[in-house]
């Protein structure tokens, strides 16, 4: 009997556990190790600061769900992965051995790379539900004494969608409160242009998002490098297309949310085992989601290494969207099951990008098949239906997680909502 361990219990780790258990049933043990007792639905975090959602709305207790599925759940932080000895050292100095390890930790949020960045500095974050709860407190104070707002993503960031979402959700909330006229808003991003999204743009995302910002009288700065953040002031260097300094900006703010760059988590990035991770601590995988050096280690989600889509003046990472992660999970479950049956891995993730970006009272959706150009399908659209679709998907996803149901969440629901099933089936 093999012991299959999943490290992490987020958007990738929890569906991974469900699908892996269904593939191997009672023949093999499946264990989830997580530093938190709850699953968090990260895509809805931007709704927490304006109190469109409560933090508890986005959390699910994992122990009872895992028990019902016959999955062992260990709520302990991992100190270090030891791929040489096939074990994980936990924070309490105990160890846990594995035959197969699936790393699904998500990223480390690299706030430390820019002075003053993050909840321990002077800006807010929506990368974690607990950070979003802190942002809600800051926003409450802001509403009593409004002023300039600065939202965006720093150099090296790879997840830009939540920045656009948070910006436009706040804009909608300010209009609802009848105080939008008191709040100058600026979007600051390391992207070379609005709507790049780390993907080189998808369809007309450049035009759609530029139009949305113009319509709401929101200023923007692209190719923006954040130098430091002080109380109420962000220091920005705008660079030219060659990456040379072009203009300096000092942006005052009363409230700011800036997405950080990511690295691998400490338990993985500090491992002294060549070939497991890259220089930023992201897990190196082949086309089967398997590490080439340690072949009993697989990885899914934001913690894997993917090269940038293209060269840009400032570092811009490639995002790992939910649809893409879902395909990694399915491929990994089938490949480990094949290995246990004495076969070689043969299943590959599709790595398609599908995103529903809520813009407060409307939204932008885009689909890239595959995510990395050149693409077979490039599509984008806008409308209030995107806002409503994202609300529906949140409810659907959370209900399935609570029930411990493994299925292609994005494949079954979002493609129907977007009306692009025909595109996928015909391969257009």
N, C-alpha and C positions, 0 to 999 in steps of 0.2 A: 504493500500500500504506500503510495507516494504522498508526501506532504507538500501541498501547494500553498504558498503564502503570498498574500496581496498586501503590500505596504502602502497604506493610504485609503481613505474612504470618502472620496469626493465624487465629482461627476464621472470620473473614470473608474475609480476603485470600487464603488458600490455596484454598478452594473457589471463590472468585471467579476465580482464575487458571485453574483446571481448566475451569470451565464456560465462561469467555470463550473459551478456546482451542478448545474443542469447537464453539462457535458459529461462529467465524471460520476455523478450521483454518489452512491455510497461506497464506490470502489476505492475512492481516494479522499483524503482529508483536505478541506479548504479552510484556510484561516485568514482572517483580516486583522491587521495590526494598525491602529490609528491613535493619534495623540489626542483626539477629541471624541466624546461620546456620541456626537450627533453628525448627521449628514447635513450639509448646507447647500441650498440651491443658489449658487453664485450668480447666475444670470439676473436674478431679481434684486440683487444688492442695491442698484441705483435707486430703487423705489423706497428704500428704508429712510434715508435722511429727511425727505419731505413728509415722511410718515404715511406714504401710500401703502406701505407694508410695515408690520412689526417684525423685529428679528426672529421672534418665536414662530412666526408664520412660515419661515424659510428653513426651519430646523426639524429633523426627525431623529428620534432616539434610535440608535442602531442596534443595541443589544437584543431587544425583543424581536426585531425584524430578522436579524441573523440567526437567532436561535430557532425561529420558525422554519428557516430554510436549511437548518442543519449545518450552519457555518459557524465555526469557532470565532469569537470576537474578543480581541485583546485590546483593552484601552490603555495603552502605554506609548510613550514617545520612543522613537527609535534613535539611539545615539550614533550608531554606525553600522553600515552594511559590511559584512566580511565575506566577499565572494570567494576568497581562497578556501575558507573553511565551511562555506555554505551555511552561514548563520547570520543572524542579526543581533547585535548587541543593543539591549534596551537601556533606557535612561536609569533604571533601577539596578543596573549592572548585571542583570540576568541576560541569558542568551536564548535565542529561539532558532532551531535548525530548520532547514528547508531542503526539499529536493528540487522544487522549482520556485523561483521568486518572480513576482510581477511587481515592478516598481510603478506606483500610481500616486505618487505623493503630491502632485501639483508642484508649483514653484516656491522658491524663497523670494520674498519681496525685498528687493535690494534698495531700501530707503537709505541705507548708510552710504550709498555711492554719491549722494548729493547733500551737502550741508543744509540742514533745516527741513529736509523732505520727510513727509509722513506724519502719522498720528503722534509720534514722539517728538516731532518738530513743530512746524507751523502750518502744515497743509493736511487736508483730510484724505481719506482713501475709501474706495468701495470694493477693494479686492477681496475683503473678508467681511462676513456679516457683522462681526464684532467691531471692525473698523467703521462700518457703515453706521452702527449704533452710536459710535463716538461722533461721527460726522453729523448725526441728527441733533446731538446736543449743541454742537457748534452752530448749526443752522438755526436752531431755536434762538440763540443769542443774536445771530445776524439779523433775524427778522425784527427784532426790537430796535435795531440801529443799522439799517441797510446801507450798503455802499458798493464799491466795485467787487465783482466776482471774476476770478481767473480759474479756468478749468482746462485740463489738457493731459498730455503724456510726455514724459521726458525722453531724452536720448537713450536708445537701447530698448525702449518699450516694444512690446510685440502684441499687445492687446489694446487696440484703440477704440473698439466699439463702445465699451462702457463709458469712455470719456465723452464721446458724442452724446450718448444717452443721458448721462448725468447733466450735461450742459443744457440740453433741451427740456429735460424733466424739470430742472430748476426754473428755466424760463417760463414754462407753463405754470408752475406753482406761483411764481411771482406775479404773473398776469391774473391768476385766480384770486390772489390777495390784493390786487389793485396797487401794487407797489413796483411794478416793472420799470416805471419811469424814473425811479430813484436808484436804479442798479445798472451801471455800465457793465457789459459782459465782454470778456475776451477769451478766445480759445487759442491755446499755445501748444504746438505739437512739433515733434521731431520729423513728422512726415514731410516729404518734399512738396506735397500739395494736399489740400483738403480732399478727403475721400480715398487716399492711397490705402490706408488700413493695413499696411504691411503686406499687401497683396498686389501692389502695382495697380490698384483700382480694380473694380469688378463692374462691368457694364458701364453705366453712367453714374457711379457713386460719386465721382468728382462733381459733376453737375448737380446731382440731387442734393448733396450735402452743402455745397457752396450756396445753392439757392435757398436752402433752409436757413443757413446762417444769415444771409443777406435779408431774407424776409423778416427775421427776428432782430435785425439791427445788431448783430453780434460781430465784433471785429475778430480778426484772426492773425496769427503769426505762424508761418510754416518754416521748416528748416531751423527750428528753434532749439538751442542748447541751453538748458537750465544750469547756471553757474552756481548759484546759492540762493537760499531763501532765508529771509530775516522776518521778524514779526511785521506783518502787513506789507511786505515788499518782496517781489520776485525779480531776480537779476537774470536777464536773458541775453544771450548772444545769438543773433540771427546770422546764419552763414549763407554763402552763395552756392551755386551749383557745384563748385569744386571743393566745398567744405571750408573755405576761408572765411574769416570773420568779415561780416558785412555791416552790421549795425548793432548797437547796444540798446537794450530796453530796460527800464526800471518800472515794473508794473505794480502799482499799489492794489491791495485787496483787503476786503473785510471777511471774505470767505473764499477758500481755494481748495480744489481737489485735483491733484496731479497723480496720474498713474505712474508707478515706478517701472524700472527695468526688472527683469527676473533673472535668477540664477537657479541652479539645482539646490535642493535642501541640504543642510549641513551633514545629515547622516549619509549622504551619497557623494556630495562634492568634495569632502575631505578624505575620501577613501584612498588609501595608498595601494591602488591596484590599477596599473596601466591598462587602458583599453575600455574601462567601464564608462567613463564620462569624458566630455570635452573640457576645454579650458574654463567654461562658465559653469561647469558642474551638471550639465544636461546629459542624460543617459544616451549612449550611442547605440543605435539599433539598425538592423538590416531591413530588407523589404518584408520580412516576416515578423517584425517587432522584436526580434531576438538580438541580444548583444553578441557581437562576433567573437569576442574573447571568452566570455563566460556564457556558454551556450545554454545553461539552465536558468538564465536571467532574461526576462522579457520586460518591456516597459510600454506604458500607454499614457496618453494625455500630455499635459503642458510640460511635464518633466523630461520629455524626450528631446533630442537634438535635431533640429531642422535648420538647414542653412537659410539665410535671407533670400527672398524671392529675386532681388536684384540689388545692384550697388546703388547706394543713395548717399547724399552729402553727409548725413549723420546716420549713425547706426539705427536701423529699423528692423526689428525681428519679424518673423512670420508667425501669425497667430495659429493656435490650435483650437478650432471651434468644436462645439458639441457633436455635430454630425461627423466630423473627422475622427473625434475620439471614439465615438460609437463604433465606427468601422475598425479601429485599432483593437477595441475590446473583442469584437466578434472574431477577428483574425487570430488574435492571441489564444482565445479559448479553444478554437479548432486546432491550432498548431500544437498546443500542449497536449490536447487529447490524442492527436496523431502520434506525438512522440511517445506517449504512454502506451500506445498500441504498436510501437515498434516501427512507425513510419517517419519519414522526414517531413518537416514543416512545408506546406505548400500554399497556405492561405495568405493573401496580401490585403492590407487595408486599402480602401479606395482613396483616402485623403482628399475628400471633397469638402468644400467650404460652403456652409449654409448659415446665414445669420438673419435674425429678426432684431432690428435695432429700434427700440421704442424711443420716439422723439416727443414724448409728453402727451400730445393729443393726436399725433399721427405717427408715422414710422417709415423706415426704409428697410427693404429686404433685398438680399442678394444671394446668388448661387454661382459658384465657380466649380466646374467639373473638368479636370481635377483642380485642386487649389493652386498648384504650381504650374505656371504657363509653360508651353502653349496649352490652351484649353479646348475641350470639345464643346462645352457650354459656358457661356457668360451671360448672366441675366441679373437685372436689378429692377426694382419697382418701389413705388411709395404709395402711402394712403393710410387712412385711419384703420383699415382692416389689419395692418401690421401690428399696431398697438393692441388691438383686440385679440389677434392671433397669439401674441406673446403671453397675454394674460391666460388664454385658454391652454397654452402649452405648459405653463407653470403648474396649473391645477392638475393637468393630465400626468405630468412627470412625477409630481409629488405623490399623487394617488398610487401610481405604479410602484414607486419606491416603498411606500408604506406597506404595500401588499407583498413586497418581495418578488415582483414580477419582472422577469427578464424578457425584453422584446426590443426591436429596433424603434425606439421612441421617436427619433427624428425621422427615420425612414417612413414610418407609418402615419405620423400625424402631420409633420410640417410640410412634407411634399404635397399632401392633400390640401392643406391650407393655402399653400402657394399656387396650387393648380398647375404644378409642373410635372406631375406623374407621367404625362404623355412625353415630355422631353426626355426623361430618364429611360422610359421603356423603348423609345425609338432611337435613343442614342444620339439625338440631335445636338 
